[in-house]
């Protein structure tokens, strides 16, 4: 019985193990079936996505066809534009050439001796009115001329718009100069007015077309005989580019200069080798020498105070001639004026410095400069001068403090001390420039300015006075400039 029981026990035990294995296998089969079902679902999903991708690829293929067609159209259009632009350029060149030919015919038309010469002065730089006034005045009293003055707008460095015709008009009115006002929003309307006046000769104050509205550009005025009396007496700085051969220079019928040295420089740099340059002297020389003294600061004191004229150029950055030191000293000058009421200060900036300062982007610096002008105007011994010609200031001041440029020469006509605050990085002087600055007291900082000024206030003689005599003798000795200019015009028109 024992064996039988053992055998049955063995069979039962093995069957139990087999059943566990069977259950385990069944469970694994169920798991595999579930995974196969999940895989089937994923394969179905993948099939759907592949179908969707196929549709998108088909759509992309269609869009690529459209883009290719657009590129073809654009290439065709560009070819058309290039051909049209070339034709337009040729047409524009033809029109310009025709316009220049018509202008040349008009400008070279003979003027009958029976007719008066109609001369137009376009005035935008009223501060340099002294450069042309004596010529205008002499023409006004000459029966051979019919003279017209016109005030126009201007755009100096730093300004984005043309403006200030109202300012020019106001100063001309104060000077009792009859004039017309050319201030239309469209300067070509003003050009039509000029053409209706039919001037035989036009004096423009600047060779820079950018300074004035486009209607008064060189090309638009070439129907008349163009003339230039430089707003400065002469150039004496090397600017690094050929500023003596502008389009206006080469388009001028006559360019009138102060001395032979200027003519030689012009001959060396311009494209006409000086053929249109005439040495006549500069009208500003006599205007400055004969100006009536005027000092804008009123005082109740019976004792005349020491008078300082302070001027500054517009080149405050490093992109032009690099002369201005205004940003370095304006607060020092203000504090000096506050601390010493025995001195009167008149600040007369270059007109372009005003617009350059207005265009500053630094809000802190701009606020500081605005505060300077506000406080400067509030003091009893200071004045901010923007009232046109400056000859009267030259006559009535005791010394000049400045950083450059043209007044370094012009003020020497007064035979008074000049304190020249010199920036180390300014554009170099020409040979004539070195002669000119030998008549000035060169300093490099504000403390030296102040020290020199007090020495002159105390009666010290200017050690550079003799050099000024040499400057005047060498560069400013030609008299009767206005008569010389008028005679040059008459000689070439009537002879």
C-alpha positions, 0 to 999 in steps of 0.5 A, a space after each residue: 500500500 505504501 508504494 501505491 500511495 507514494 505513486 498517487 501522491 507523486 502524480 498529484 504533485 506533478 499535476 499541480 506543478 503542471 497546472 501552475 505552469 499551464 496557468 503561467 503560460 496562459 497568463 503570458 499568452 494573455 499578456 502577449 495577446 494584449 500587447 499584440 492588440 496594442 501593437 495592432 492599434 499603434 500600427 493602425 494609428 501609424 497607418 493613419 498618420 502615414 496617410 495624413 503625411 502623404 496628403 501633406 506631402 501632396 499639398 507641399 508639392 502643390 505649394 512648391 509648384 506655386 512658389 516656382 511659378 511665383 519665382 518665375 514671375 518675379 524673375 521676369 518682373 525684375 528683368 522688366 524693372 531692370 530694363 525699365 530702370 535703365 530706360 528711366 535712367 537714360 531718360 533722366 540723363 537726357 532730361 538733365 542734359 536738355 535742362 542744362 543745355 537750356 540753362 546754359 543758353 539762358 545764362 549766356 544770353 546777351 544782355 543789352 546795354 540798354 537794359 538793367 542787369 537784374 541781380 538776385 541775392 538769396 539770403 539764408 545766412 543772415 549772420 553773414 549779411 556783411 559779406 554781400 551787403 556793400 555789393 547790394 548797397 552799391 548796386 542799389 545806387 547804380 543805374 545799371 542794376 536792378 537788385 532784389 533781395 529774397 529771404 529763404 529757409 535754411 537747414 544747418 547740421 543737426 536740423 532735419 527740416 528747412 526753417 528760419 526764414 522768419 528769422 532772416 526776414 525779421 533781421 532784414 526788416 530791422 536792417 531796413 532791407 527791402 526784400 521778398 519772402 520765398 518761404 513756400 512749403 514747396 520750394 519749387 513754387 519759389 523757384 517758379 517765382 524766381 524764374 518769373 523775375 528772370 534774374 541775370 545774376 544770382 548770388 547765393 550765400 553758400 556753396 553747400 546745396 544741403 544748406 538750402 531748400 532743393 528749389 534753390 539747388 545749383 542745378 535749378 539756378 543754372 539758368 542764371 549767371 551764378 556768383 559766390 562771395 564766400 560767407 567767410 573771408 577765406 578758408 585756412 583749414 584743411 578739412 580732409 576733402 576737396 571743399 573748394 570744388 563743390 558743384 556750386 563752385 564749378 557752376 559759378 560764372 564768377 567766384 570772388 575771393 579776398 586775396 591772391 593766396 586764396 586764388 592760388 589755393 583755389 587753382 590747386 584744388 578746383 576742376 577749373 584751375 581758377 578760371 572763374 576765380 577773381 581776386 577782388 578783396 572781400 566786402 566783409 573786411 570793410 563792413 567789419 572795420 566800419 561797423 557801428 559799435 553796439 553792445 546788447 547788455 544795458 547797464 546802469 553803471 557809469 563805469 564801463 565794464 570789461 566786455 568779453 565776446 564769446 563764440 563757439 563753432 558747431 563741430 562739437 563731435 569728431 565728424 567735421 573739423 573738430 574745433 568746438 569746445 563748447 561742451 567742455 566749457 559752457 558750465 565753466 563760462 556760466 559759473 565765471 559770469 555768476 562769480 564776477 559781475 565786473 565783466 559782461 559776457 555776450 555769447 554769439 554761437 555759430 548758427 549751426 551750433 544751435 541746431 546741433 545742440 537741439 539734435 542731441 539725443 542724450 537727455 541728461 546732456 540736453 537738460 544740462 544745456 537747456 539749463 545753461 541757456 536758461 540761467 545765462 539769460 537770467 543773469 544781468 551781465 550776460 547775453 545770448 546774441 542771435 540778431 544777425 550781423 556781428 560787426 557791432 559786437 566786434 567793435 564794442 567788445 574788449 576781447 574775443 574768446 573762441 574755439 574757431 574758425 573764421 573769427 580767428 581771422 576776422 576779429 584781428 581787424 579790430 586789433 584786439 586780443 583773441 584767446 583761442 581755445 584749441 582742441 588738440 584733434 582739430 583739422 590742421 591749418 593751411 600755411 595761411 592758417 598758421 599765419 592767422 593763428 600767430 595773431 591769437 593767444 593759443 590756450 588749451 583749457 578753461 583756466 588758461 582762458 580765465 588767466 589770460 582774460 584777467 591779464 588783458 582786463 588788467 591792462 596787459 598788452 597783447 604780445 601777438 599784436 604785431 603778428 595781427 598787423 602782418 596778417 592784415 597786411 598779407 591777407 586783408 589789404 585789398 580795398 574797395 571789394 564791392 566796387 571791384 566785384 561790380 566792375 568785374 560783372 559789368 566788364 564781362 556783361 557789357 564788354 
